[in-house]
Amino acid sequence: MNGRNTLTIIDNRTGKQYEIPIENQTVRAMDLRQIKVKDEDFGMMTYDPALMNTAHCKSRITYIDGDKGALLYRGYPIEQLAEQSDFLETASLILSGELPLQKQHDDWTRQVTLHTMLHTNIAKLMEGFRHDAHPMGMFISTVGALSTFYPDAKEIFSPESRRLQTIRLIAKVPSIAAYAFRHSIGRPFNQPDNDLTYAGNFLSMLFRMTELKYQPNPVLERAMEVLFILHADHEQNCSTTTMRTIGSSHADPYSALAGAAAALYGPLHGGANEAVLRMLHEIGSINNIPAFIKRVKAGEGRLMGFGHRVYKSYDPRAKIIKKMADLVFDVTGKNPLLEMALELERIALEDEYFVSRKLYPNVDFYSGLIYQAMGFPIEMFPVLFAIPRTSGWLAHWLELLEQDQRIARPRQLYIGPDERPYVPLARR
């Protein structure tokens, strides 16, 4: 770099010198195209598998400082939001950029509450799935099907239409999730209860039996709110990038969100907390932890729920969930796996092998234990992730449209054969 805030590149092949502008501590990949041997050459490209060092957009939504373990939604620390906010207020913040005033919050909450019902044909659609269909597969399919119920969603350049689809999706994804859960256990669907909070209504649709009025336990209701807040957005992860990529083709938000949810369905993304539980079950008891740690250090196993692509210190969401776990277990009784998890964390945080590699607990380490204690089967975990992340996906979709980004079209490095003649089948 030099004093003119540019990066100087000297091509030793040609002796040419190039000045590449630096903006926000980055260089534009397209600026490298000017580096050519001949004028007719395509120009230099960057090669970045998994986009690990490529910023593919500019965003004002979420900021992560992995070294400091900081997570901000629109500038607000996740710790403050988890302690003082509720999910719908946080969703409003993520979508609009500012915390709502009281009237704005009341109007927003009322609008979402009024759109929680699902069309009767949606219920019939979901009834058509096999009794053992995975809830996440049902969720993805049903969200995609909503585009056929709301053709006005294709009017993506209408602010009124975008707002309406946003409200519809945030309102309906808990209903779809609850329907998928009830279908999987062979129980009839419960209709939404507009007298309850967003989280309380979700719990009612999940667990209400024959009682005329379901009253959620306030601790479990708050735990669900906090878990929703913690999972509302997380910058440019795999599913959010998918939402932006599909959205760049000007697809409707239901189709784009179904694609984002499909990315979340992958075990490397939304299945991480499930992997933690499976690991704890495989360990079996506290007495087996030292031997397990030894195998991990020898490269014969993997410590699930530790380390993160972004965080190089303790995941701030994990600290919040760990505190919430104690409150939840006071209500539900201790998850028998909790003592193993605590001991595993204690040993790992004191072991130089893990500390030197900055392998600290992440959000998935304790969230699965809470979900399981609240009565959710493992298959529901990615669905519970998708409900709050809908607000983040939509915020990025809206931001993308406001920036008028061109359709996503990455380049590739072709490493296949050169041109060659076709050989007829009889002569091969």
C-alpha positions as CSV (number, residue, x, y, z in Angstrom):
1,M,0.0,0.0,0.0
2,N,1.1,3.6,-0.5
3,G,0.0,7.0,0.7
4,R,-2.6,7.3,-2.1
5,N,-4.6,4.5,-0.5
6,T,-3.9,2.1,-3.4
7,L,-2.2,-1.2,-3.8
8,T,0.7,-1.1,-6.2
9,I,1.2,-4.3,-8.2
10,I,4.2,-4.8,-10.4
11,D,3.9,-7.5,-13.1
12,N,7.4,-9.1,-13.4
13,R,6.4,-10.7,-16.7
14,T,5.8,-7.4,-18.5
15,G,7.3,-4.8,-16.1
16,K,3.9,-3.0,-16.0
17,Q,2.8,-1.3,-12.8
18,Y,-0.8,-1.2,-11.7
19,E,-2.5,1.0,-9.0
20,I,-5.4,-0.9,-7.4
21,P,-7.7,1.4,-5.3
22,I,-8.3,0.3,-1.7
23,E,-11.8,0.9,-0.3
24,N,-12.9,-0.2,3.2
25,Q,-9.6,-2.2,3.5
26,T,-10.5,-4.3,0.4
27,V,-9.7,-4.3,-3.3
28,R,-12.3,-4.9,-6.0
29,A,-11.7,-8.2,-7.8
30,M,-12.8,-6.6,-11.1
31,D,-9.9,-4.1,-10.8
32,L,-7.5,-7.0,-11.2
33,R,-8.9,-7.6,-14.7
34,Q,-6.7,-4.7,-16.0
35,I,-3.6,-7.0,-15.4
36,K,-3.1,-8.6,-18.8
37,V,-0.2,-9.9,-20.9
38,K,-2.1,-8.9,-24.1
39,D,-4.9,-6.4,-24.6
40,E,-7.2,-9.2,-25.8
41,D,-6.6,-11.3,-22.7
42,F,-9.5,-11.8,-20.3
43,G,-7.5,-10.4,-17.4
44,M,-6.6,-11.7,-14.0
45,M,-9.2,-13.4,-11.7
46,T,-9.1,-14.3,-8.0
47,Y,-9.5,-17.9,-6.9
48,D,-11.2,-18.3,-3.6
49,P,-12.9,-21.6,-2.9
50,A,-15.8,-21.3,-0.4
51,L,-15.5,-17.5,-0.6
52,M,-13.4,-17.6,2.5
53,N,-11.7,-14.2,1.8
54,T,-14.1,-12.6,-0.6
55,A,-16.6,-9.9,0.4
56,H,-19.4,-10.4,-2.1
57,C,-21.6,-7.6,-0.8
58,K,-21.8,-4.5,1.3
59,S,-24.1,-4.7,4.3
60,R,-25.3,-2.6,7.2
61,I,-27.1,-5.4,9.0
62,T,-24.7,-7.5,11.2
63,Y,-21.2,-7.0,12.3
64,I,-19.0,-9.7,13.7
65,D,-15.5,-9.3,15.3
66,G,-14.3,-12.8,15.6
67,D,-11.2,-12.0,17.6
68,K,-13.1,-10.1,20.2
69,G,-16.1,-12.4,20.2
70,A,-18.5,-9.5,19.4
71,L,-21.8,-9.7,17.5
72,L,-23.8,-6.6,16.7
73,Y,-27.2,-6.3,15.0
74,R,-27.3,-2.9,13.4
75,G,-24.8,-1.8,15.9
76,Y,-26.5,-3.1,19.0
77,P,-24.6,-5.8,21.0
78,I,-26.3,-9.2,21.0
79,E,-25.9,-9.4,24.8
80,Q,-28.1,-6.3,25.3
81,L,-30.7,-7.5,22.8
82,A,-30.9,-10.9,24.4
83,E,-31.4,-9.5,27.8
84,Q,-33.8,-6.6,27.1
85,S,-35.5,-7.1,23.7
86,D,-38.0,-9.6,22.3
87,F,-37.8,-11.3,19.0
88,L,-40.3,-9.2,17.1
89,E,-38.5,-6.0,18.2
90,T,-35.2,-7.5,17.2
91,A,-36.6,-8.6,13.8
92,S,-37.9,-5.1,13.3
93,L,-34.5,-3.7,14.1
94,I,-32.7,-6.1,11.7
95,L,-35.2,-5.3,8.9
96,S,-35.5,-1.5,9.3
97,G,-32.2,-0.5,10.7
98,E,-33.5,1.1,13.8
99,L,-35.2,0.1,17.1
100,P,-39.0,0.8,16.7
101,L,-40.9,3.4,18.7
102,Q,-43.7,2.2,20.8
103,K,-46.4,2.8,18.1
104,Q,-44.2,1.2,15.4
105,H,-43.6,-1.8,17.6
106,D,-47.3,-2.2,18.4
107,D,-48.3,-1.9,14.7
108,W,-45.6,-4.3,13.6
109,T,-46.6,-6.9,16.2
110,R,-50.2,-6.5,15.3
111,Q,-49.5,-7.0,11.6
112,V,-47.4,-10.1,12.2
113,T,-50.0,-11.6,14.6
114,L,-52.8,-11.1,12.0
115,H,-50.9,-13.1,9.4
116,T,-50.1,-16.2,11.5
117,M,-53.0,-18.3,10.0
118,L,-52.2,-20.7,7.1
119,H,-54.5,-21.3,4.1
120,T,-56.5,-24.5,4.6
121,N,-54.9,-25.8,1.4
122,I,-51.5,-25.4,3.0
123,A,-52.6,-27.7,5.8
124,K,-53.9,-30.2,3.2
125,L,-50.5,-30.0,1.4
126,M,-48.6,-30.8,4.6
127,E,-51.0,-33.6,5.5
128,G,-49.9,-35.3,2.2
129,F,-46.4,-35.9,3.5
130,R,-45.4,-39.3,4.9
131,H,-45.8,-39.7,8.6
132,D,-42.0,-40.0,9.0
133,A,-41.2,-37.1,6.7
134,H,-38.3,-34.9,8.0
135,P,-39.8,-31.7,9.4
136,M,-37.1,-29.6,7.6
137,G,-38.1,-31.2,4.3
138,M,-41.7,-30.3,5.0
139,F,-40.7,-26.8,6.0
140,I,-38.7,-26.1,2.8
141,S,-41.4,-27.5,0.5
142,T,-44.2,-25.6,2.2
143,V,-42.3,-22.2,2.2
144,G,-41.6,-22.7,-1.5
145,A,-45.3,-23.6,-2.1
146,L,-46.4,-20.2,-0.6
147,S,-45.2,-18.5,-3.8
148,T,-48.2,-20.1,-5.5
149,F,-50.6,-18.8,-2.9
150,Y,-49.3,-15.3,-3.1
151,P,-48.5,-14.4,-6.8
152,D,-48.2,-10.7,-5.8
153,A,-44.8,-11.7,-4.3
154,K,-43.3,-11.5,-7.7
155,E,-43.7,-7.7,-7.5
156,I,-40.4,-7.4,-5.8
157,F,-39.8,-3.8,-6.8
158,S,-43.0,-2.7,-5.1
159,P,-42.2,-1.5,-1.5
160,E,-45.7,-2.4,-0.4
161,S,-45.5,-5.9,-1.8
162,R,-42.1,-6.5,-0.2
163,R,-43.3,-5.3,3.2
164,L,-46.4,-7.6,2.9
165,Q,-44.4,-10.7,2.0
166,T,-41.9,-9.9,4.8
167,I,-44.8,-9.8,7.3
168,R,-46.4,-12.9,5.9
169,L,-43.2,-14.9,6.1
170,I,-42.2,-13.9,9.6
171,A,-45.7,-14.6,10.7
172,K,-46.2,-18.0,9.0
173,V,-42.9,-19.8,9.4
174,P,-43.7,-20.7,13.1
175,S,-47.1,-22.0,12.0
176,I,-45.4,-24.1,9.3
177,A,-42.8,-25.4,11.7
178,A,-45.5,-26.3,14.3
179,Y,-47.6,-28.0,11.7
180,A,-44.5,-30.1,10.6
181,F,-43.9,-31.0,14.2
182,R,-47.5,-32.1,14.9
183,H,-47.6,-34.1,11.7
184,S,-44.4,-35.9,12.7
185,I,-46.0,-37.1,16.0
186,G,-49.4,-37.8,14.5
187,R,-51.4,-35.1,16.3
188,P,-53.9,-32.6,14.8
189,F,-52.7,-29.1,14.0
190,N,-53.3,-26.4,16.5
191,Q,-54.5,-23.0,15.3
192,P,-52.5,-19.8,16.3
193,D,-53.6,-17.9,19.4
194,N,-53.4,-14.2,18.8
195,D,-53.5,-13.4,22.5
196,L,-50.0,-14.9,23.0
197,T,-46.6,-13.5,22.2
198,Y,-44.6,-14.7,19.1
199,A,-42.8,-17.3,21.1
200,G,-45.7,-18.2,23.3
201,N,-48.0,-18.7,20.3
202,F,-45.4,-21.0,18.8
203,L,-45.2,-23.1,21.9
204,S,-49.0,-23.2,22.0
205,M,-49.2,-24.5,18.4
206,L,-46.6,-27.1,19.3
207,F,-47.7,-28.5,22.6
208,R,-51.3,-27.5,23.3
209,M,-53.4,-30.7,23.9
210,T,-57.1,-30.5,25.1
211,E,-56.9,-27.4,27.3
212,L,-59.1,-24.6,26.1
213,K,-56.3,-22.0,26.7
214,Y,-52.6,-22.8,26.6
215,Q,-50.4,-20.9,29.0
216,P,-46.7,-21.2,28.2
217,N,-44.3,-21.5,31.0
218,P,-42.7,-18.0,31.2
219,V,-39.2,-19.3,31.6
220,L,-39.5,-21.6,28.5
221,E,-41.3,-18.8,26.6
222,R,-38.4,-16.4,27.4
223,A,-35.8,-19.0,26.5
224,M,-37.5,-19.4,23.1
225,E,-37.4,-15.6,22.6
226,V,-33.7,-15.5,23.5
227,L,-32.8,-18.4,21.2
228,F,-34.8,-16.7,18.4
229,I,-32.9,-13.5,19.0
230,L,-29.5,-15.2,19.0
231,H,-30.2,-17.0,15.7
232,A,-31.9,-14.0,13.9
233,D,-28.9,-13.2,11.7
234,H,-25.2,-14.1,11.5
235,E,-23.7,-12.1,8.5
236,Q,-22.7,-13.9,5.3
237,N,-23.1,-17.6,6.2
238,C,-24.0,-20.3,3.7
239,S,-27.7,-19.9,3.9
240,T,-27.7,-16.1,3.8
241,T,-25.3,-16.1,0.8
242,T,-27.8,-18.5,-0.8
243,M,-30.7,-16.1,-0.1
244,R,-28.7,-13.3,-1.7
245,T,-27.6,-15.4,-4.7
246,I,-31.2,-16.5,-5.5
247,G,-32.5,-13.1,-4.8
248,S,-30.1,-11.6,-7.3
249,S,-32.1,-13.4,-10.1
250,H,-35.2,-11.4,-8.9
251,A,-36.9,-14.6,-7.7
252,D,-39.8,-14.0,-5.3
253,P,-38.9,-14.1,-1.6
254,Y,-40.7,-17.4,-0.9
255,S,-38.6,-19.2,-3.5
256,A,-35.4,-17.5,-2.3
257,L,-36.1,-18.3,1.3
258,A,-36.9,-22.0,0.5
259,G,-33.4,-22.2,-1.1
260,A,-31.8,-20.5,1.9
261,A,-33.6,-23.0,4.2
262,A,-32.3,-25.9,2.0
263,A,-28.8,-24.6,2.6
264,L,-29.5,-24.5,6.3
265,Y,-30.7,-28.1,6.1
266,G,-27.1,-29.3,5.4
267,P,-25.5,-31.0,8.4
268,L,-22.5,-28.6,8.2
269,H,-24.8,-25.6,8.8
270,G,-28.1,-26.2,10.6
271,G,-27.2,-29.6,11.9
272,A,-24.3,-28.6,14.2
273,N,-26.2,-28.8,17.5
274,E,-27.5,-32.2,16.5
275,A,-23.9,-33.3,16.0
276,V,-23.1,-32.2,19.5
277,L,-25.8,-34.4,21.0
278,R,-24.7,-37.3,19.0
279,M,-21.1,-36.8,20.2
280,L,-22.3,-36.7,23.8
281,H,-24.3,-39.9,23.4
282,E,-21.3,-41.6,21.8
283,I,-19.0,-40.5,24.7
284,G,-21.5,-42.1,27.1
285,S,-20.4,-40.9,30.5
286,I,-18.1,-38.4,32.2
287,N,-15.6,-41.2,32.9
288,N,-15.1,-41.6,29.1
289,I,-14.3,-37.9,28.5
290,P,-10.5,-38.1,29.0
291,A,-10.2,-40.9,26.6
292,F,-12.3,-39.1,24.1
293,I,-10.2,-35.9,24.4
294,K,-7.1,-38.0,23.8
295,R,-8.6,-39.4,20.6
296,V,-9.5,-36.0,19.4
297,K,-6.0,-34.7,20.0
298,A,-4.7,-37.7,18.1
299,G,-6.8,-36.8,15.1
300,E,-9.1,-39.8,15.6
301,G,-12.3,-37.8,16.5
302,R,-13.7,-34.3,16.4
303,L,-14.9,-32.1,19.2
304,M,-18.3,-30.9,18.0
305,G,-19.7,-27.5,19.2
306,F,-16.2,-26.1,19.6
307,G,-14.5,-23.6,17.2
308,H,-16.1,-21.5,14.5
309,R,-15.2,-20.2,11.1
310,V,-15.6,-16.6,12.3
311,Y,-15.1,-16.6,16.0
312,K,-11.5,-17.0,17.3
313,S,-12.6,-16.5,20.9
314,Y,-15.7,-17.5,23.0
315,D,-18.9,-17.2,20.9
316,P,-20.9,-14.5,22.6
317,R,-24.1,-16.4,21.9
318,A,-22.8,-19.4,23.7
319,K,-22.3,-17.4,26.9
320,I,-25.9,-16.3,26.8
321,I,-27.3,-19.7,26.1
322,K,-25.2,-21.3,28.9
323,K,-26.8,-18.9,31.4
324,M,-30.3,-19.6,29.9
325,A,-29.7,-23.4,30.2
326,D,-29.6,-23.2,34.0
327,L,-33.1,-21.5,34.0
328,V,-34.6,-23.9,31.6
329,F,-33.3,-27.0,33.4
330,D,-34.8,-25.7,36.7
331,V,-38.2,-26.1,34.9
332,T,-37.6,-29.2,32.8
333,G,-35.2,-31.0,35.0
334,K,-31.5,-31.4,34.0
335,N,-30.7,-32.9,30.7
336,P,-28.6,-35.9,31.6
337,L,-26.1,-34.9,29.0
338,L,-25.5,-31.5,30.7
339,E,-22.9,-32.7,33.2
340,M,-21.0,-34.3,30.4
341,A,-21.1,-31.1,28.4
342,L,-19.9,-29.0,31.3
343,E,-17.0,-31.3,32.0
344,L,-16.1,-31.5,28.4
345,E,-16.0,-27.7,28.2
346,R,-14.0,-27.4,31.4
347,I,-11.3,-29.8,30.2
348,A,-11.1,-28.3,26.7
349,L,-10.8,-24.7,28.1
350,E,-7.9,-25.8,30.3
351,D,-6.1,-27.8,27.6
352,E,-3.4,-26.0,25.7
353,Y,-4.2,-28.1,22.6
354,F,-7.6,-26.5,22.3
355,V,-6.8,-23.1,23.7
356,S,-3.8,-22.6,21.3
357,R,-6.1,-23.4,18.4
358,K,-8.8,-21.1,19.7
359,L,-11.4,-23.8,20.0
360,Y,-14.0,-22.3,22.3
361,P,-17.6,-23.4,22.7
362,N,-20.0,-22.0,20.0
363,V,-23.7,-21.4,20.0
364,D,-24.5,-25.0,19.0
365,F,-22.8,-26.5,22.0
366,Y,-25.6,-25.8,24.5
367,S,-28.6,-25.0,22.2
368,G,-29.3,-28.6,21.4
369,L,-29.4,-29.5,25.1
370,I,-32.0,-26.8,25.7
371,Y,-34.1,-27.8,22.7
372,Q,-34.1,-31.4,23.8
373,A,-35.0,-30.5,27.4
374,M,-38.0,-28.5,26.1
375,G,-39.3,-31.6,24.2
376,F,-38.0,-31.1,20.7
377,P,-36.8,-34.1,18.8
378,I,-33.4,-33.7,17.0
379,E,-35.1,-33.6,13.6
380,M,-36.7,-30.2,14.6
381,F,-33.4,-28.5,15.4
382,P,-32.8,-27.0,11.9
383,V,-36.5,-25.9,11.7
384,L,-36.1,-24.1,15.0
385,F,-33.0,-22.4,13.5
386,A,-34.9,-21.4,10.3
387,I,-37.8,-19.6,12.1
388,P,-35.7,-16.7,13.5
389,R,-33.2,-16.7,10.6
390,T,-36.1,-15.9,8.3
391,S,-35.9,-12.3,9.6
392,G,-32.1,-12.1,8.7
393,W,-32.6,-13.7,5.3
394,L,-35.3,-11.2,4.5
395,A,-33.2,-8.3,5.7
396,H,-30.4,-9.3,3.3
397,W,-32.9,-9.9,0.5
398,L,-34.3,-6.4,1.0
399,E,-30.8,-4.9,1.2
400,L,-29.8,-6.7,-2.0
401,L,-32.8,-5.2,-3.9
402,E,-32.1,-1.7,-2.6
403,Q,-28.5,-2.0,-3.8
404,D,-29.7,-3.2,-7.3
405,Q,-27.0,-5.8,-7.4
406,R,-26.4,-7.7,-10.7
407,I,-27.3,-11.4,-10.9
408,A,-24.7,-13.5,-9.1
409,R,-22.4,-15.2,-11.7
410,P,-19.1,-16.4,-10.3
411,R,-16.2,-17.3,-12.6
412,Q,-14.4,-20.6,-12.6
413,L,-10.9,-21.9,-13.3
414,Y,-11.3,-24.5,-16.1
415,I,-8.9,-27.4,-15.5
416,G,-10.5,-29.9,-17.9
417,P,-9.2,-31.2,-21.3
418,D,-8.4,-28.9,-24.3
419,E,-10.7,-29.0,-27.3
420,R,-10.8,-32.5,-28.9
421,P,-12.7,-34.2,-31.7
422,Y,-15.8,-36.3,-31.1
423,V,-15.3,-40.0,-31.7
424,P,-18.3,-42.0,-32.9
425,L,-19.5,-44.7,-30.6
426,A,-18.6,-47.6,-32.9
427,R,-14.9,-46.3,-33.1
428,R,-14.3,-45.9,-29.4
